[in-house]
């Protein structure tokens, strides 16, 4: 039986309109929590992501001896009493990252430098995701780290110690692996250099600079000097998560009677591939009130009903919208023409095989979607029709299917819809408010 909270029914509304304040950026919140814990002194994080993934990071940090205090007067705030780079304590139990690969990978970089034993694990989904790309560079730095299945999967056993800087080339763009190496490099002997063949999100680099770290980026290479003093504690207001805003951008663009405003959204250029792709498809999206908050660009976004056309998405665009590809597939279903997505093989090892599950579930709604080895081919222009669909315990797929349901004839029933709590706990309430 599927519980009431696990099933959501979406109907196409006559109008979609309103103003949204989206939750804090999940990627930035993870990094702010971890780096503030390593600073010496107190930091304050305002508007943190309320998602379950960031709660997993908080739980792991508490288990490592970090004091984190939540405050709710005037909006959610977390105060972190940083221990400095030598203040973490050996955990008395296994550290559980839940569903959060970011938690597991970033903390692996930190724990590889600590003088104690730690074990990192996660839920069944996370334990099935590949970790060899994480283990390899950390071992090259001198870390003693082991995983299950020939070092391919969590749980990871880490015996920390002294590391040395390396010159490492990322074969596949991954902000999580890059960040793990940078976090390990902070406390290593000698410079750490990372080459990125394709740019990935740079939230870690931006926050490190703000906290006093000597880190430079030039022509696809990142140069990190080891920490000479403690990280400087900072107060940070987390901008709205563009990956959460993306659902409303697509909803506003594909619904025939829509106008939506999104306040205080992060528009870091390493993350705005979704905006660029939608605008290339003909979406009427405007950015206003651009400003810089805590080294991160922020703006208010406006979107309204649009006539979309097919495009090809590949190359350097992919890392800038990797999390939004299931959602872009929804937009492509109603766009005129044939949309091709290539170079997105990384989707196969996300919370679900997002190429297979996206194609399967959208096909149930009447879409014409073909799987490619590293992407999808979507024949747009067909009318969607409501049906029973499955989230596959993937939060991004669940929300993408909900957006598809807004333009489908008849109601769409989404099973295991509660999984949206991982990144966007208020998603269903916001959808109901906009669709009235």
C-alpha positions, 0 to 999 in steps of 0.5 A: 500500500502507498501511504497518503503522504506518498501519493500526490495528484496533480491536475492542470490549473486554468492559471498559474500565477504568484510570487515565490521565495524558494528555499536556500541553495542546497549546494551552498548550504552543504559547503557553508556548514562544513567550512564553518565547522572548520573555521575557528569561531562562530558563523551564522548561516541564514536561509539554509536549505531545509532539505533532508540532505543538508540535515544529513550533513548537520547530523554528521558534523554534530557526530564529529563534535561540532556545535550547531544551533538552529534559530528561527526568529526572523527566518531560519538561521544556523549558528555554527561554533567552528572547532578549527582544523584540529578540533573535530573528534573521532565519531563513536559510531558510523556517520550516516549521510542518508541520501546525500552524495554531497555529504559523503564526498565532501566529508571524505575530503575532510576526514582524510586529513583527521587523525582518527578512524571514521566510517561513512555510509548512506541509504541503499541508493547512496550505497549503490552510487560509484565512489571510485572517482572520489577515492582515487585522488584522495589516495594519490594525496596519501589518504588511507581510504577503502570502500566496498566492492573493490573500492567502488561503493560506500560504506567508506572506511577512512583512517586520516593522516598527513596528506600532500598536495597533488596535480590532478585532472578531473576526467568527468566534471564533478563539483563534489569530487573537486570539492573533496580534493580542495578540502583535503588540500587545505590541510595537505603539505604543498600546493594542490592543482586541479584541472577541469576539462569542463567547468563545474559549479564553483561554490566551494572556491567562492566560499574558500576565498571569502574565508581567507584561503589563497585559491585561484582559477585560470584557464580551466585550472584551480590552484590551492595553497594549503591553509597557513592560518585558521579559516575565517568564520563568516556570516552568510545568507544563502541565496535561493536554490536555482535547481528549485527555481527551475521547476517554476521556470519550466512550469511558467514557460509551458503553461498556457496562462502563467506568470511567476516571479521568483525572488532572491535566486542564486544565478551563479554562472556555473548553475544557470544552464537551465536559464540559458537552455530555456531562453534558447528554446524561446522561454520568456525569462527576465532577470532583474535586481541583480546583485552580489551576496556573499560572493554569489550573484543573486537576482529576481526571475520572471517567467511567463507563458511561452512558445518553446522550440526544440534545441540540442543540449550537449558539451559544456552546457551539461555540467551547468544543468546536470540536475535539471535535465529530467525537467528540461525533458518535460519542457522538450515534450511540449516544445515544437521539434526534436530535442537532443540531449547528449553527453549526460551519461552521469545521469545514469548514476544519480539517485536513479538512472535518470535517463531510463526513469525519465524516459519511462515515466514521461512515456507513460504520460504520452511523451515520445522519448527515446533513450540514448547511451548518454542522453535522450531524444525527445519528439516534442509537440505531443499532448500529455495525458495524465497517468500513474507515474513513479518517482523511483525514490528520486526527488528531482524526477518526482518534481519534474513529473509534477510539472508535466502534470500541470499541462496534462489532460486528466490527473497525474498520480505520482507515487512515492512523491514524499521523496521531494523532502530531500531537497524541497520540503515545501514543493507541494504546498508551493505548487498548490498555492500557485495553481489556485 
